[in-house]
Amino acid sequence: MSVPVIRKNLHFKPDSSRVVARFFNNGDARTLNLVHRIMELSEEEVKKELDCIHVQFVHRHRNISDIFIKHADNYKNLFQNNGINYNDFSLNRKLLIGSYSTMEYSVESAALFNPCMIEDFDQSFLEEGEKRVIISFRATGEGHLSSIVFRRGILDASNNLKMIPVHKHIDLPTIKKKKEYDKSRFIEKMKEMKIPEEIFGPFMDSLPDRFEYYNFKEAVRKVQSPDLDEHTSILLKEMTWLVDSYYDIEFPVDSKISGRAIFPISSSESKGIEDARFVRFTDDDGSEKIYATYTAYDGFTILPKLLTTDDFRNFRIMPMHGNGAQNKNFALFPRKIKGKYAMLARVDGVNNYLFYSDRITLWNDPIKIQEPKYPWEFTHIGNCGSPLYTEEGWLVITHGVGAMRRYCIGASLLDLEDPTIEIGRLKEPLLSPLEEEREGYVPNVVYSCGSIIHNNQLILPYAISDYASSYATINMDDLLKALKADD
């Protein structure tokens, strides 16, 4: 039974003019040589160079001087260790050093894809039938480096989407390392990472039950030496990689949501932040919070991570752990089931799994609930975002991969009380790439990271061949009827 799908004539395309001012580290030796050259300039020459830089870049970034000072300050310890008195430099000289430690990066020059739509907390000043929404995207730039960017818009009574104008400047957040770590949980994660206890045991013994980032870095520094064997050195790097995975970020209070980019920060995500699945979660007491699951990638290892926010300005980032915290496609249910958090994931890269947990970052003992069933999903099946509550069951938008690695979007209906029970699954894709949607960064792909239901329609944002994005609407009565008919 086919389900009518209405594709909307609204497209989100990458914009290479949207740039961030990144910290640029050219290495200690080259940085010291550069600073010595800047020290040889007179104050008049420093001002002249700085004035030229400001003319060329001040209109492209907010608070460019603050960015320069922040980036120059990153080298304070390097300067101190090499006999350079940074505090004696004039403000202009510090700004000039900072400008050489800064580079522009176009966050979405290559692609703007894998969208996720959620309801905004703010629903004020709207007409009847309207809903304010936030859409997140995976933005990809040079080197296939992915980050998270946002847009805000309003769905009208007919589910036409009117977007708020995109802010010209993009801000990167202030990074705040998590202040304290629980040693017992940290040890659990190291065991999951197969780090031998004879390596981390003596090391962790020197730390209190709750330790700070500074304590850990100092403990690493004390045991590091040129004589350290290669295996132990690698394991220490992995431990540092783990502690760097916890952090808080904060955007300026006067920044716009479309001017914020969550850029790879920790070493665990040095090669990208992929496919964030946002969900508006309602707890048992009625309180609400935004969570997002995403994939951190460092070029070798995949780490599922959890992001949480109350305002899209302040975010906390944490790694997920447990024997099932591996691979991709983690998607949190929007509420607890029988008192426990519930999560979907594609643990083995092929099938859909379900988890239950008392802790939102701990995921053990996955239960396989779906395998590839139809030819269009024979390669693998996964979710396309968090399940959606309906009175008929949990609506799970899925993706399937078939011949020629073609990605299509499907749908399943799971039991509300026991999501291991599949009530129905579409035999045919809900959405397949049209001829004009086949060309892009990765051909023959439609994909989504999260939908909502509004005015009795499924609002399905989707990526077009990993290049651009659009959205479609599907009548919920038609969809549920088809899901139950195709059981």
N, C-alpha and C positions, 0 to 999 in steps of 0.2 A: 504494500500500500504506500504510494508516494505521498509526500507531504509538501504542499505549496510553500515555496520560499520566495520572499520578496527582497531582492538585493537593492540597497539604497545607493543613490548616486552621490555618495560622499566618500572622498578618498583622503587618506592621510599619507603623505609622501615625505621621504627624507629631504631635509633642508640643510645643505652644506654650510649655510651662513650662520647656523646656530653653533657657536663655539664656546668652550670653557677655557679658562686660563689655568693650565695644569702646572704643578711643580715639575721642573726639569732638572734631574740630577745627572751631571756629565761626568761623575766620578770624582773622588777626592783629589787626585793629583791634578787633573785638568782644572777643577774648580779653584784650587790654591793658586795655580799659575794665572788663571783669569783674575782672581782678586788682586794679586800682585800687580798686574797690568793696570787695574782700576785704581790702585793705590798710587800709582805714578802720575795719574791725571791731576791737574789742578782743580780747585773747586769750581772755577769758571768753566773748565772743560767738562767736568761732571754735569754741571747744570745744563750746558749746551746739548750734550748727548741725551740727558733725561728729557729735556723739552721736546726734542725730536721724537722720542719714543712716545711721549704723552700725546702729541699731535696725531700720531699714527694709530694709537690703540685706545685712547681714553673713551672714545665713543662706542667701542665694541664691548666694553665690560663695565659693570658697576664697581665702584670703589677699587680701581686698578692699583692705586697707591697702597691700599691696605693689603692687597694680594702680594705686591712686591715685597713689602716689609715682612709679611708672614713667610714668604719663601726664602728671604735672606736670613731670617731668624733660624731656619732649619739648619744652618751651618755654624751656629754659635759654638757648639762643642768642637767641631773640626777646627775652627779658627783658634779657639783657646788652646787646643792640644798642639797647635803649630806656631804658638807665640804671636798670634795676631790679635790685637786688642780691638775687637769688634765694637765695644761700647764707646770707643773714642771716635768712631766714624761719624761724619755729619749725616743728617737725615737723608740728604740727596745722594750721598755715596751709598748708603744702605739701600735706597730705592734703586739705584743703578745696578747694584749687585743682584737685587731681587729680580730685576728685569731680565738679567742674563740667566736666571734660574727659573724662568717661566716660559711656557710654550702654549700656543693655542692648539686645541684639539677639537675637531668637528665631531660631535658625539653621534650625529645621525647622518653622516655624509653617505654611508653605504646603504642603510636600510632603517625602516621604522615599521616594526612588525610585531607579531605575537601579542595582540592587544588583550587587555582585561578590563572589563567595565564593572564598577560597583556604584551603589548609591552613595551620594555625598551625605555627610552628617547634616549639612546645611540645606534645608528645604524651605527656607523663608522666601517670601515675595514671589510666589509662583501662582500661575493660573491653575484652575481645576484640571486635573489630568496631566499636569506637567511633573517632571522629576529631574532634579539636578544630579548629574552623574560625573564621576571621575574615571578617566580612561588612562591606564598605564600602558606603556609600550616598551618593548625591547629595542633600544636604539643602538645601532652598530656603526662604528666609524673605522678609521684606518686600522689595519692589522686585525680586523674582525673582533675588535674589542667592544664588548656589549655593556650597556648601562641601562638604568631605568629612568624614563622621563614620563611626564604627565600632561594631560589636557583636561579641561573642564568644559562641560556642555550641559544643555537642557534638552530633554526629550519632551516634545509637545504631546497633546492628546492623541495625535495620529502616529506617534513614535517617530516623527521626523526630528533629527538631531541638529540643534543649533549650537555651534561651538563658540566659546568665549575666545576672543582674539588671543593669539599666542604672544607671550611676553618676549620682547626682543632679546634681553640679556638672560644668560643662564648662570645660575649660582651653583657653586659646589659647597657642600656643608662644612661646618667645623666638625672635626673628628674628636671624639672623646672616648678614650679607652675605658672599658668597663673597670670600675674601681676595685671590685672584689671578685674572687673566684672561689668556688667551693672545691676543696682539694679532693674529696671523695668522688665527686662527679667527674672531675678532671682525670682522675686515675682510671675511672670506668671507661672514659673515651680513649685513653691511651691503650688500654687493654683491647678495645675494639679495633684500634689501629694496628694491633699486633706488635706494639713496642714492648720488648722484653722487660719484665719486672726488675731484673738485675741492673738495667740501665736507669729506669725512672725511679726505682725504690729509694736508693740512697739520695738521689737528687731531690725527690719530693719530701724526704724526711727532714730536710733543712727548712722546709716552708711550714708556716702555721696552717691550721685547719681552713682558715679563710685568708687568702693571700692576695696582694695587689699586683698589678701588672709590673710595677717597678721591682717588687721582690723577685718575681720570676726572672726578669731580664738580668738582674744582678746575679742570681744563682747560675744562670747560663754563662754569664761572663766569667764567673770564677772557675768554672770547670773547662772552659774552652782554652786550648793551647795548640801550638803547632805540632805537638807530639801526639795529639788525639788521633786514634785510629779512624779510618774513613767511615766504618760502619757506625760507630758511636756519634761521629760528627753529623752524619745524615739523620740519625734518630733525634739528635738535639734540634736539628732544623725542623723536623716534623713536629716536635713538641712546641717549638716556637710558633710554627705555622698554626697550630691549634689555638694557642692563647691569643694570637693575633686575630682570630676569627670572631672574637667577642668585642663589640664596640658600640658606642652610641654616636649618632650624628645629629647635628642641629643646623637648620637653615636660618638665614636672617629673618627676623620677624616681618620685615617689609618686603620680602620676596613674594612673587606670585607663584602659584603651583606649577604653571607651565614654564616657569623659569628655574625650576629645580631639577637637578640631575643627580641620581644616586650612582656614583661612579665607583668602579672597583677600588677598594681601599686596602683590605688585608691581603697578605700573600696568598691566602687560600683562594682568592678570586682574581688573581693578577691577570688572568687571561679572559675574564669576563664574568658578568652577572647575567644569567640566562633565564628567560621565561618565568617571570614572577607571576604567581597566581594569588591575587588579592581576594580577600573575603571579609565581609562585615559579620563579625562573630558576636552572637548573643549568648551571654553566660546564663547560668541557672537563676541568678538574682536579677536578671533583666538588663544588666549593664552591657554596653557594647564596646567593642574594640576592633580595630582593623589589624588583621594578620596577613602576611604574605609569605608563601614558600617560594624559594628560588634555588637555582643550581649555581653554586660557586665552582669555578674551574681555574686551575693553576697551570694548565698545559699538560698535566699528567693525571691528576686526581680530581674526581667529582666529589663535592661536599654539599649535601642538602642543608640549606640554612633557613632560618625563620626570622622574619622581620615583623615588628609590631609598631603601631603608631596610634595616637588618639587624634592627631591634627594634621598629618601629612607635612609637618614641619620638624618634629622631633621623632627620631626613629631609634629603636634598639635592634641590634642584629646579633643573632646567636646561632651557633651550629646545632644541628639536630644529631642525636646519637641513639644508639641501640643497634641490635643486630640487623634490623631492617633499614637503617638509615644509610642507604646506598642507592646509587643510580639516580634516576630523574623522575619528574612528573608527580611530585608530592602536592596534594591538594587537600586542604583542611575542610571538613564539614562545617557548616555555619552555626552549628549548635552541638551540644553533647548528646550522645545517645546512651541512654541508661546510665547516666552519670559519668560517662567517660568521653574524653576527646576521641574523635574518629578521623581517620586520614586515608586517602587513596594514594597509591603510588605504583610505579612500574618498576618493581625491585629488580627483576631479572632481565629487564630490557624488552620483554615480549608480552607479558600478561599484566592484567590489572589485579592489584592486591588491596586489601583492607587491613587497617590497624586499629586497635583501641589502646588508649593510654590514660593513666592518671596524671601524667605530666606532659605538657605540650611540646617539650623538646626531646622526649624519650620514646622511641618507637621500636618495639621488639615484636617478634613472632608474627610476621605478616601472614594473612590468610588469602590464598588465591581465590578470586571470585569471578574472573572473566579470562577466557582464552580467545585467541583469534577464531572466528566461527565462519565468517563469510569471505569470499575471495578478495574483496577490496581491503580486508584487514588481515590477510593471511600472514604477513611479515611480522606485524605486532599491533597490539591495541593499547591505548593509553587514554588518560582523561584530557579534557580541554578546559580544565578549571574546576573549582569547587562545586560539589553537588548543589542543586537548587531544590528547596523544599516545595512540594506541591501536596495537596491532600491525597493524591493518588500514589505518591511515593517520591523517592529522591530521584530527580531528573539529573542524569549524568551525561553531559555532552562529551563525546569521546572522539578520538582520532584513530584512524586506521591507516596502515601502510600496506599497499598492494604491489602489483607488478610495476616495474620501472620506477620503483620507489615513489609512487604517487601517494600523496597524503590527502585523505578525505575526512570529513567530519560526520560523525554519526551521533546516535543518542541511545541511551538505555534508561530503564526505569527500575529502581531498586526499592525493596521493602523499607518502610520508614523505621520499623522497630528492629529489623534484622537485614541490613544491607547486603549480607551474603546471598540473599535471595533475589535473583533477577526476575522481575515481573515481565519485562519485555525488552527486546532490542530490535532496532530497525535492521531489516535485511539489506536494504540499500542505503547508501550514504544520504545524509540530510543535505550536505553541501559538497560538491566536487568542483575542481578547478574548471572554469569555463575556458574556451579557447583563448580569450583575451586575458585570462588570469594565469596562463601557463608560463609566461616568461618572467624571469626575475633572478635574484641572487641565487636561489635554489629553485629550479623549475618544477612545475606540476605539484604545487603545495597549497592547500588551504589549511589554516591552523588557528586555534584560539586558545587563550589562557583564562577566559572567564566571561560569563554572560549574566544577565539579570532577566527577571520577568517583570513586565510593566504593561498595564492596560490589557491584560490577558494575552500578551504576546511575548515570545522569547526574543530578546534583543541580543543578537549574536554578532559581536565584533570578530572580525577574522583577518588573518594575514594573507596576502597575495604573493605566493612564491617567494617568501622571505625577503620581500623588498618594500612593499607598501601595505596599507591596511584599509579596510572598509567595514561595513556592517550590513546585516540582513535581519529581517523580522519573520517570525513564524507564528501562526496562530496556535495557541496552547491547546485548544480543543482538538484541532486537527492532529497535533503532534501526539497528545496523549492517546487519542483514539487509535492512531497508527501503532504506537508502542504496544498497546494492549492487544491489538489485532494480530501483530507479528510475533506474539509469544510462541 
